[in-house]
Amino acid sequence: MATSSDKDYVFGLDIGTRNVVGTVGYNDEDGFHVVGQYSEEHDSRAMIDGQIHDIARVAKTIGNVKEALESQLKMQLRDVCIAAAGRVLRTITTRVEYDYEEETVVSGEDLHTLDLMGVDQAQSILKENEDEKYKFYCVGYSVMKYYLNGEIFTALEGHKANKIEEVIIVTFLPEDVVDGLYSAVEKAGLKVANLTLEPIAAINVAIPESFRMLNIALVDVGAGTSDICITRDGSIIAYGMIPYAGDELTEAIVHEYLVDFDTAESIKKTSSEEKEVTYDDIMGLTHTIPSKDVWKLVEPIQKKMADAVAEKIIELNGDKPVSAAFVVGGGGRVHGFTDSLAKKLDISTDRVAIRGEEVMKGIIFESNDLTKDSLIVTPIGICLNYYEQKNNFIMIHFNDEMMKLYDNGHLTVVDAAMQAGWDTDELFPRRGKEIHYTVNGVAKMIRGEEGESAVV
């Protein structure tokens, strides 16, 4: 990342449908320190439903955020951590095991190998069950349970074992979603240091480990997608996304009040904070309306959104409601959303709440100018995810196909080829066939020539 004095800074970027939020900070024994923040809206609808449509425009916004933070902090930012979202999310839960030849102390690398086995197995299951419309790419995973010699354990490293196992939940998005993110980031002069899924990032902040024994849903309502994560019995048990979020409400305001998209966004935000809203329509006329009129207009869409989120939560939670729900992201702050969600989940309204500053007790803000609300939960989570998964994996392209490899510091092209399913016999040069012949009745043989090495 970026280094200044003795601190290892991490740069996290939440590339959202409406805006790009950048956060820079560092970790120490006291917690995560936020030293810089900057947010900028896209100057057009360059992203829709969490997917980049105009790479150049998104790259320009990313570049502006990068430059603003560099100016604030007087440091150069080269590497960045990002998170992916999108309406076509697939999750696979699978169980993998690793047998030792003899009793062995479990190392961190053994656990990374187990994770990689889980990701590979989930990928195989996905390929069997999916049609050819999408090529999927792993964007994150969470270990639900560990087993040591058949017994459930919370942590395995350092224990002696004959066999280790894990139940892992692996998440996938279409490859073009991931490719778009990488292209925009690289065009802005940055290199991706770590990629995760948006709800994985949000849960790092919004639902600490100590809360995960409870059956809780986290809902990250953005502009294009609503991302959902469920916890129970100490681990994350499910992820999901729905294609309803804040832009649906904004579009209704556009048509009703005859305004452009940016003005409609402003009307939506102001109606959640003030009693009245003043705006100019496309005819140049100025209007002042009560915020309640805006609430009434978006209420049917807000309820449709809450219904869809609640139905997805119930489906992911084994056809039953959760005990509580935390809401983060800008789209969740629209008037009435948390009440509608509580009603549909059939739980009391005080058990569905927007989470902001109160979940950031372990986050240290180095300046009073820095924001502490629900919008910043995911960007900080993206930074924290770097410390959990940094250097575990690298992204490569093998025959134009993107792949993720566990980086043990000794990777070769052969490792990539084997991961892609190539037979090792096809990778190494083979001597040509022998030629057998006779001269004056005497058997002769010419050995085949040395084969040519594969071209990388």
C-alpha positions in Angstrom: 0.0 0.0 0.0 1.4 3.4 0.9 4.0 3.7 3.6 4.8 6.8 5.6 7.2 6.8 8.6 6.6 3.4 10.4 2.9 3.0 9.4 1.5 0.7 6.7 -1.4 2.6 5.2 -4.3 0.9 3.3 -6.4 2.6 0.7 -10.0 1.3 0.4 -12.3 2.3 -2.4 -16.1 1.7 -2.5 -17.0 2.0 -6.2 -20.7 2.5 -5.9 -23.5 3.0 -8.5 -23.9 6.7 -7.5 -20.5 7.7 -6.0 -17.0 6.6 -5.2 -15.9 6.7 -1.6 -12.2 6.5 -0.7 -10.8 5.8 2.8 -7.2 5.7 3.9 -6.0 4.4 7.3 -3.8 2.0 9.2 -4.1 -0.8 11.8 -2.3 -1.1 15.1 -3.0 -2.6 18.5 -5.5 0.1 19.3 -7.7 -0.5 16.3 -8.1 0.9 12.8 -7.2 4.6 12.4 -9.0 6.5 9.6 -6.7 9.3 8.4 -8.4 10.4 5.2 -11.7 10.3 3.4 -13.1 11.6 0.2 -16.3 11.0 -1.8 -17.3 12.0 -5.3 -20.4 11.3 -7.3 -20.2 10.0 -10.9 -20.9 12.8 -13.3 -23.2 10.6 -15.3 -24.9 7.2 -14.9 -21.7 5.4 -15.6 -22.7 2.5 -13.3 -26.0 0.7 -13.2 -27.0 -1.9 -10.6 -23.4 -2.1 -9.3 -21.9 -2.9 -12.7 -19.6 -0.5 -14.6 -21.0 0.5 -18.0 -18.7 3.4 -18.9 -15.1 2.4 -17.8 -13.5 5.7 -18.8 -16.0 7.9 -16.7 -15.7 5.6 -13.7 -11.9 5.7 -14.0 -12.0 9.5 -14.1 -14.0 9.6 -10.8 -11.6 7.1 -9.2 -8.7 9.2 -10.3 -10.3 12.4 -8.8 -10.8 10.6 -5.4 -7.2 9.3 -5.5 -5.8 12.7 -6.3 -7.9 14.4 -3.6 -6.7 11.9 -0.9 -3.1 12.3 -2.1 -3.4 16.0 -1.7 -5.0 15.7 1.7 -2.4 13.3 3.1 0.7 14.3 1.2 1.4 10.7 0.1 1.3 8.8 -3.1 -1.4 6.0 -3.4 -0.4 3.1 -5.7 -2.4 0.1 -4.5 -6.1 -0.1 -3.6 -8.5 -2.5 -2.1 -12.0 -2.8 -3.7 -15.3 -4.6 -3.3 -17.6 -6.0 -6.0 -21.4 -6.0 -6.2 -23.9 -6.9 -8.9 -27.4 -8.3 -9.4 -26.1 -11.8 -10.5 -24.6 -13.2 -7.4 -24.1 -16.9 -6.8 -23.1 -18.5 -3.5 -22.0 -22.1 -2.9 -21.6 -23.7 0.5 -19.3 -26.8 0.5 -17.2 -28.9 2.9 -13.6 -29.9 2.2 -11.0 -32.0 4.1 -7.2 -32.4 4.1 -5.6 -35.5 5.5 -2.0 -35.5 6.8 0.3 -38.5 6.3 1.1 -38.4 10.0 0.0 -36.2 12.9 1.2 -32.6 12.1 0.9 -29.1 13.6 -1.6 -27.1 11.5 0.1 -24.0 9.9 -1.4 -20.9 8.4 -0.4 -22.2 4.9 -2.3 -25.4 5.6 -5.5 -23.3 6.3 -4.9 -21.3 3.1 -4.6 -24.5 1.2 -7.9 -25.7 2.7 -9.5 -22.4 1.7 -8.3 -22.8 -1.9 -9.6 -26.4 -2.0 -13.0 -25.1 -0.9 -12.9 -22.3 -3.5 -12.0 -24.9 -6.2 -14.7 -27.3 -5.1 -17.3 -24.6 -5.1 -16.2 -23.5 -8.6 -16.7 -27.1 -9.8 -20.2 -27.3 -8.3 -21.1 -24.0 -9.8 -19.9 -25.1 -13.3 -22.1 -28.2 -13.1 -25.2 -26.3 -12.1 -24.9 -23.1 -14.3 -25.7 -22.6 -17.9 -23.1 -21.0 -20.3 -24.6 -17.5 -20.1 -22.1 -16.2 -17.5 -18.5 -17.0 -16.7 -18.2 -16.7 -12.9 -15.3 -15.5 -10.8 -14.8 -16.0 -7.1 -15.0 -12.6 -5.3 -14.9 -13.7 -1.7 -15.5 -16.5 0.8 -16.1 -17.0 4.5 -15.3 -20.1 6.6 -18.5 -21.2 8.5 -17.0 -24.0 10.6 -13.6 -25.7 11.2 -13.2 -29.4 12.2 -10.1 -30.9 13.8 -10.1 -34.7 13.6 -13.8 -34.6 13.1 -14.6 -32.3 16.1 -15.8 -28.7 15.7 -13.0 -26.1 16.5 -13.1 -22.3 16.4 -9.5 -22.0 15.2 -7.1 -24.7 14.0 -3.6 -23.1 13.6 -1.1 -24.5 16.1 -3.1 -27.6 16.9 -1.8 -31.1 16.1 -4.1 -33.0 13.6 -4.4 -36.0 11.4 -7.2 -34.4 9.4 -8.6 -30.9 9.1 -11.9 -29.9 7.5 -13.9 -26.7 6.9 -17.4 -25.7 5.8 -16.9 -22.7 3.5 -19.3 -20.3 1.8 -17.9 -19.1 -1.5 -19.4 -16.1 -3.5 -19.2 -15.6 -7.3 -20.0 -12.8 -9.7 -19.9 -12.8 -13.5 -16.4 -12.2 -14.8 -17.3 -9.1 -16.7 -18.3 -7.3 -13.4 -14.8 -8.1 -12.0 -13.0 -7.2 -15.3 -14.8 -3.9 -15.4 -13.7 -3.0 -11.9 -10.1 -4.0 -12.6 -10.0 -2.0 -15.9 -11.4 1.2 -14.3 -9.0 1.0 -11.3 -5.9 0.4 -13.6 -7.0 3.2 -15.9 -7.0 5.5 -12.9 -3.3 4.6 -12.3 -3.9 2.1 -9.4 -3.2 -1.6 -8.8 -5.7 -3.8 -7.1 -4.2 -5.2 -3.8 -7.3 -7.0 -2.6 -10.8 -7.8 -3.9 -13.8 -8.7 -1.7 -17.6 -8.7 -1.8 -19.4 -5.6 -0.6 -21.5 -7.4 2.2 -18.3 -9.2 3.4 -16.7 -5.8 3.7 -19.7 -4.2 5.5 -20.1 -7.0 8.0 -16.5 -6.5 9.1 -17.6 -3.3 10.7 -21.4 -3.5 11.2 -21.6 -7.0 12.9 -18.5 -7.7 15.1 -17.5 -11.3 15.9 -19.1 -11.0 19.4 -22.6 -10.4 17.8 -22.4 -13.3 15.3 -23.8 -15.9 17.7 -27.1 -14.1 17.1 -29.3 -14.5 14.0 -28.8 -11.1 12.4 -29.3 -9.8 8.9 -27.0 -7.0 7.6 -28.5 -5.0 4.7 -26.3 -2.7 2.7 -28.7 -0.6 0.6 -26.8 1.2 -2.1 -28.0 3.0 -5.2 -28.1 0.0 -7.6 -28.2 -3.1 -5.4 -29.2 -4.1 -1.9 -26.6 -6.6 -0.5 -27.6 -9.0 2.3 -25.6 -11.0 4.8 -26.9 -13.4 7.5 -25.1 -14.5 10.7 -26.0 -17.3 13.1 -24.1 -19.5 15.6 -20.9 -17.5 15.4 -20.4 -17.4 11.6 -21.8 -15.9 8.4 -24.3 -18.4 6.9 -25.5 -16.7 3.7 -25.0 -13.9 1.3 -27.5 -12.4 -1.2 -28.3 -9.5 -3.4 -31.4 -8.0 -4.9 -31.5 -5.4 -7.8 -33.7 -2.9 -5.9 -32.1 0.1 -4.2 -32.0 3.9 -4.0 -32.0 4.6 -7.7 -35.6 3.1 -8.0 -36.8 5.9 -5.7 -34.8 8.6 -7.5 -36.3 7.6 -10.8 -39.8 8.1 -9.4 -38.8 11.6 -8.3 -37.4 12.4 -11.7 -40.7 11.7 -13.5 -43.0 13.2 -10.8 -41.1 16.5 -10.4 -39.7 16.9 -13.9 -36.0 17.2 -12.8 -32.7 15.7 -13.8 -31.3 12.7 -11.9 -28.9 14.7 -9.8 -31.6 17.1 -8.7 -33.8 14.1 -7.9 -31.0 12.6 -5.7 -30.8 15.9 -3.9 -34.6 16.0 -3.3 -34.5 12.4 -1.9 -31.6 13.2 0.5 -33.1 16.5 1.7 -36.5 15.0 2.3 -34.9 12.6 4.8 -33.3 15.5 6.7 -35.5 18.6 6.4 -39.2 19.5 6.6 -39.2 21.1 3.2 -37.4 20.7 -0.1 -36.7 23.5 -2.6 -35.7 22.6 -6.2 -35.6 23.9 -9.8 -37.3 21.8 -12.5 -36.0 21.4 -16.1 -38.2 24.4 -17.1 -36.2 26.6 -14.7 -39.1 27.0 -12.3 -38.4 27.0 -8.5 -40.6 24.9 -6.2 -40.8 24.4 -2.5 -42.7 21.3 -1.3 -43.2 19.5 2.1 -40.9 16.5 2.6 -44.0 14.5 3.4 -45.0 14.8 -0.3 -41.8 13.1 -1.3 -42.3 10.4 1.3 -45.8 9.7 -0.1 -44.5 9.6 -3.7 -41.8 7.0 -3.0 -43.7 5.0 -0.4 -45.0 2.3 -2.8 -41.4 1.8 -4.2 -39.8 1.9 -0.7 -42.3 -0.8 0.4 -41.6 -2.9 -2.7 -37.9 -2.6 -1.9 -38.4 -3.6 1.8 -40.6 -6.5 0.8 -38.0 -7.8 -1.7 -35.2 -7.5 1.0 -37.3 -9.2 3.6 -38.3 -12.1 1.3 -34.6 -12.6 0.4 -33.6 -12.5 4.1 -36.2 -15.1 5.0 -35.2 -17.3 2.0 -31.4 -17.1 3.0 -32.3 -17.8 6.6 -34.0 -21.1 6.0 -37.5 -19.8 5.4 -37.8 -17.9 8.7 -37.2 -14.3 9.8 -34.1 -13.2 11.6 -34.0 -11.8 15.2 -32.8 -8.4 14.1 -31.6 -6.4 11.1 -28.9 -3.7 10.7 -29.1 -1.4 7.7 -26.1 0.5 6.2 -25.6 2.5 3.0 -27.2 5.6 1.7 -30.3 4.0 0.1 -31.5 2.6 3.5 -31.9 6.1 5.0 -35.0 6.8 3.0 -38.0 7.7 5.3 -40.0 4.6 6.4 -37.7 1.9 5.0 -36.7 0.4 8.4 -40.3 0.4 9.6 -41.5 -1.3 6.4 -38.7 -3.9 6.6 -39.6 -4.7 10.3 -43.2 -5.1 9.4 -42.5 -7.5 6.5 -40.0 -9.5 8.7 -42.7 -9.6 11.5 -40.3 -8.2 14.1 -40.5 -5.1 16.3 -39.4 -1.8 14.7 -36.7 -1.3 17.4 -34.9 -4.5 16.1 -34.4 -3.0 12.6 -32.0 0.0 12.8 -29.6 2.0 10.6 -26.1 1.4 11.8 -23.5 4.2 11.6 -21.3 5.8 14.3 -22.4 3.3 17.0 -20.8 0.4 15.2 -17.5 2.2 14.9 -16.3 2.0 18.5 -13.1 0.1 17.4 -12.5 2.7 14.6 -10.3 5.7 15.5 -11.0 8.9 13.5 -7.8 11.0 13.4 -9.7 14.2 12.6 -13.1 15.6 13.6 -13.7 16.5 10.0 -14.2 12.8 9.1 -17.6 11.3 8.5 -19.0 8.8 11.0 -22.3 7.5 9.4 -23.8 4.5 7.6 -22.2 5.6 4.3 -18.7 4.9 5.5 -19.2 1.4 6.9 -18.5 -0.4 3.7 -15.3 1.6 2.7 -13.8 1.0 6.2 -14.8 -2.7 5.9 -12.9 -2.9 2.6 -9.8 -1.6 4.3 -10.1 -4.1 7.2 -10.6 -7.0 4.8 -7.1 -6.3 3.4 -5.6 -7.2 6.8 -7.5 -10.5 6.9 -6.8 -11.6 3.3 -3.7 -9.7 2.1 -1.2 -11.6 0.1 -3.3 -14.8 0.2 -4.2 -14.7 -3.5 -3.1 -13.0 -6.7 -5.2 -12.5 -9.8 -3.8 -13.7 -13.1 -5.0 -14.2 -16.7 -4.3 -17.7 -18.1 -5.2 -18.0 -21.8 -7.4 -14.9 -21.4 -9.3 -16.4 -18.4 -9.0 -14.7 -15.1 -8.0 -16.9 -12.2 -7.1 -16.6 -8.5 -4.0 -18.3 -7.2 -2.8 -18.7 -3.6 0.4 -16.8 -3.4 3.0 -18.8 -1.4 5.9 -16.7 -2.8 7.1 -19.5 -5.1 4.4 -19.5 -7.9 5.4 -20.7 -11.4 3.6 -20.8 -14.7 3.2 -24.6 -14.1 1.1 -23.8 -10.9 -1.2 -21.6 -13.0 -1.5 -24.2 -15.8 -2.3 -27.0 -13.3 -5.0 -24.8 -11.6 -6.5 -24.3 -15.1 -6.8 -28.1 -15.4 -3.9 -28.7 -17.8 -2.2 -32.1 -17.7 1.4 -31.7 -16.7 2.5 -34.1 -19.6 1.2 -31.4 -22.0 3.4 -28.7 -20.4 6.9 -30.2 -20.8 8.7 -30.8 -24.1 8.7 -34.4 -25.3 11.2 -36.0 -27.6 10.0 -36.9 -31.1 9.2 -40.5 -32.0 12.1 -42.9 -32.8 12.6 -44.0 -36.4 13.5 -47.8 -36.8 15.0 -49.0 -40.1 17.4 -51.6 -41.5 20.5 -51.2 -43.6 21.8 -54.3 -45.3 19.7 -56.4 -42.9 21.1 -54.6 -39.8 18.5 -53.0 -37.6 19.1 -49.3 -36.9 17.4 -46.6 -34.9 17.5 -42.8 -34.8 16.2 -41.2 -31.7 13.6 -38.4 -31.9 14.8 -34.8 -31.5 14.3 -32.9 -28.3 10.9 -31.2 -28.1 10.5 -27.4 -27.9 9.5 -25.8 -24.6 6.1 -24.3 -24.3 5.8 -20.6 -25.1 4.7 -18.3 -22.2 
